[in-house]
Amino acid sequence: MDTLKTEEFIKANARPLEKALFNYYFGNGTRQQVVHRVMEFQNDDCGFGNAIEPDCWNPNSTPIATNDAVFTLFRVGALDEKSRMTDRIVHYLSSHDSFDEEKKRWLFAIDSNKDFPHAVWWEKQGDGIRAFNPSVSLAAFMCCFCEEKQFYVQICLDAFNEIAEQNEMIADDLKCYLLAYELMERHNISLIGSNFNAKALLCEKLEQVICSDTSKYASEYVPKPSDFFCGMFGQFITDKIRPLIKAEREILAEVQQEDGGFDIPWQWHTDYKEFAQAREMWRPRVTLDKLLFYRYNA
């Protein structure tokens, strides 16, 4: 992998948010600069929208976009302590906007997504709920920063009890659980269930979710180590996962594009021409993750 070309690609093509992240990790950038860029996607209701997640251009606040912001803030240590930003996010989440009070989960997709350019998976189906994505990570955030913790602790317990009984998981759903665990761990909040040991359960799920057929890494859209271990979640790397990390590192040069960046392996499956622009928003973001994966897992 040509890391110099990778860095030049990010510098030339990334949005201000991803540039701030790049500078935080590899330059003289600060945490506050990243926070400032994240705030550019925040609405007056303190939730997030405005294509912070490039596959959904809904300007309105959504749980998924807010979860995306929480992920980014977590990565740079901006959720290690209470701040004006955490207070604002608590304000939005406490409103229970796009929250199913009966099932006690935030919606994965909301109705207004359909009114703006989006990938097909952001069209609301049924009740708009997909397992505990993003409910488990948003509830964990609330456990760390809001006053009424017990309501949200119970959501987290329900979420972990559910996956303890599941045989299959989606990679993006599992990332929400990893974030939830680490957020609560950093804030000394124990998650103890009768059916699971949380960390052992997550390691087991990672071993199941990450594709073990490394021949597919260069050509197929399968869950790979870099989807998880891009400067995050290193405590969940097991002896079974380490050879898969090594295998992916070895094929990165093969899949790196001529311009130094990496491409996305998905389409929107809709007629929106804006997909081309979304792809250009995604590529530096994915490329930064590949660079972090390569550097942090040498």
N, C-alpha and C positions, 0 to 999 in steps of 0.2 A: 504494500500500500504506500502510495506516494503522499506522505503527510503534508509536505510543503504545498503540493498542488491542492490538497484538501483544504488547507488553511486559506489559500488564496481564493478558492471558490467561495468559501463562506464569507470572507471579507467583501467580495465583489457582489454577492447575490442575496445575502440574508436580509430579512426584515430587521428593523432596529431592535426588536426584542431578542432575536437570535444572535445578532451582533453583540448585544450586551452580555448575553450568556457566554458567547465565545470569548469575549474580553475578560469576563470574570474568571474563566477557567485557564486561559492561555495568555492573557495580557495583564494590563494594569487596571482592569475594570473592577468595580465595587458591587457589593450586594445591593446597595441603594440604587445604583444605576439600573439594575435588573428590575427592582421593585417599581421604579419610575416607569419603565417600559411596560410592565404588566398593567399598571394603572391606566394606561392609554386604552385598554380594552374594557375598562370598568364603567358601568352605567350609574345613573343617579340613584338607582335602588340598591347600589353596592354589589350587585351581581355582575357577571361578565358575559359578554357576547362579542359581536363585531369581528367575527372570524379569527378569534384567538386560536381556535381549532380550524385550520384552513379548509376543511371539508364541509363546514356549515357556516354560511355567511349571514345567518340571522343576527341582526344587531341587538335584539332583545336579550335580556339576561336568561340564561338557561343553566340548569344544574351541571350539564356536561361541560359547558364553557367555564363555569366557575371551578369545576374539578380540575380542568386543564390549568387554570391559573394557580390553584393550590399546589399541583404537581411542580410547577415552575418555581414557585416561592419556596417550596420544600427543598428543591435541589440546591439552592444557594444559601440555605440556612436561615431564610427569612421567617420561618415558622418556629424557630427555637424559643421564642419568647413573645409575649403579648405586645401588640403594637397598634397603631392607628389602622394599619391594613387589616390585621386580624379582626379588630373590632368592626370594621366595615363589612367584612365577609360574614361575621356572625350576624350582623344586622340583616343581611340578605337571607341567609339560611334560616334565621329565626322566623322570617315572614312565612315560611313554608310555601313559597311560590313554587308551583309545579311539584308539589308534594302530595302523595296519596295518603290521606290521614288514616284510612282504614288499613292499608297494607304497610304503612309506616315506611315508605320508600320514596325517594325523589325519582322523577321520571327520567328515563334515558333519552327519550325524544318527545318534543312538544309540538302542538298543532301548528304554531306559526313558522316552524322550520320550512314548511312547504311553500311559503310565500317568498322565499329567497333562494339563491343558488345553493345547492346542497348535494351531497352524495345520497344515494338511494337509502342507505341504512339510517339516515336521519329523518326519514318520513315516519311519523307516528303510526305504530301498528297496535291495535287493541288499546290497552290501557297505558301504553307508552313505557311500561316498566320492562327492564331486562335484568333479571336476577338482582344482584346488589351493586350493579354498576350504574351510577357512581355512589350509591347510598352508603356503602361501607366506609369509603374514604371521607365523604362529607360528614358522616356521623362521627368518625374518629376525630376530624378537625373540631367538631363541636364539643366532643369530650374534652379536648385540650383547652378550649378557649371560651366556652360559654358557661353560664352559671348553672343551668339545669342539665347537668351531665347525665343523670341516670337514664333519662329517656333515650339518649343517644348511645349510651353504653349498651342498652338492651338491643338496639338496632345492630350494633356490632356483634354482640353475642349471637343474635339470630342469624346474621350473615355467616359467621364461622361455623355455627352448627349446621347450616345448610350445606356448605361445601364439604364438610366432614362426611356427608352422606352421598356426595356426588362422585361419579366416576370420570366425568369429563368436564373441562372448563375451557372458556375462551380466553386467549392471552390477555386481551385488554381488560377483561373482568378481573383476572388474577392480579394485574398491576394495581388495581384499586385496593385489593387486600394487602399487598405488600406495603403500599403507602400507609394504609390504616395501621398496620402493625408497627411500622417504624415511627409514625407520628406519636402513637400512644406510648411506645417504649421511651422515646425522648422526653416525654412529659410524665414518666413514671406512673402510668396508668396500666394496671394489670388487667389482662383479658383472660379470665380463667373459665373454661367451660368443662362440663362433665364429659363431653364427647371428643375433646381434642386438646392437644398441646399445640398452641397457635404456631410457633415457629416450626416445629417438626411437620405440622400439617402443610404449611406453605412450601417447605422444601420438597415434600412429597409431591405436591401439586405442580411445582416447577419441573420436576423430573418427568412428570407425565405430559405436561403441556409443550415443553421445548422439543422440537422434532429431533429424534435420535438418528434419523437418516441424513447424515451430513452431505450426501451427494445431491440433496435437494436445495442446499443453501444458495447455490449460485443461480438457480433457474426457477425456483418455485416460491410461491407466497406461503411460507410456513413459519411458525414461531421459531425464532432463533435466539441464541444467547444475547445478542446485541439489543434485542427488543426489551431486555430487562436490565442488563448490567452495563449501562452507559453512564458510569460515575455514580450509580445508585445500587442499593440492594445487595452489596457484596457479601453480606453476612449469610445470605441464602445459597451461596455457591457450595455445592456438594461435590464429593469425589466423582459422582456419576456425571455431573455437569462439566467439570473441568476439561475433559477431553473434547467436549462439544465446543467449548470456548476456543480451545487451541485450533480445532478444525475450522471454525469460522474465521479466525484471525488469518489463517493461511489462504483463504479464498477471497479476502477483501480486495486484493490487487486485481483479481480476475473480474470482479463486478464493478470496480470503480470506473466511472465514465472518463472519457478523454479530457473533459474539462476539469477533472479533479473531484467532481461531486458524485453523489450516489443518487439513483433514481428511486421512485416509489413503485411498488409492484401491484398497484390497484388502479381501478377506474371508478368513476362515479356511477356508471350505469344509468345515467339520466341524460337528457338532451341539453343540459346547460353548457354553453360554450365556455363559461368561466372556469371549467375544470382545468383548462390549460394554464390559467393564472394561478389556480390553487396548487397545481403541480409545481410551479416555480416557487411558490411560498413554502411548500413542503420540502423540496430538495435540500436547501441549506439546513433545515431543521433535522432531517434524517442524516445528512452528512455530518453534522455536529455530533449526533449520537454515535455514529460509526467511529468518529475520531476519538471520542471519549472511551468507547468500548476498547478500541485498539490501545490507547495509552494506559488505561487503568487496569487492563488485564494482560499485561506483558508477561 
